[in-house]
Amino acid sequence: MEESIRAICRGIILENNKQHEQTMREILREELQTLMSSIQTRQVASSTNKQAVDSHSIPIVDLIGRTEYETQKSNH
């Protein structure tokens, strides 16, 4: 009788452990998806910011070049 109770308890413990493992896997999977989404969002934002900076830099460089050219032209 006592052995049967132990076997039943071991079975319950094993089942609980399996359920716990499954729950932990699901939690870790969700956390990983959240992390990957966050990284992707940051990469897109970084890329967008870089493109915005690059696109604004081109006219600024061009304006500086024009100003230097006009200054040299007026000095001669």
C-alpha positions, 0 to 999 in steps of 0.5 A: 500500500505504501509503495503504491502511494509513493508511486502515485506521488512520483507520478504526480511530481513527474507530471507537475514537472512536465507541466512546469517545463512546458510552462517555462518553455512557453514563457521563454518563447514569449520572452524571446519573441519580445526580445527579437521584436525589440531588436528588430524595432531598434534596428529599423529605427536606427536605420531610419535615423541613419537615412534621415541623417544621411539625407539631411547631410547631403544638402548641408554639404552641398550648401557648404561647398556652394558657400566656399565656391561663392566666397572664393569667387567674390575674393578674386 
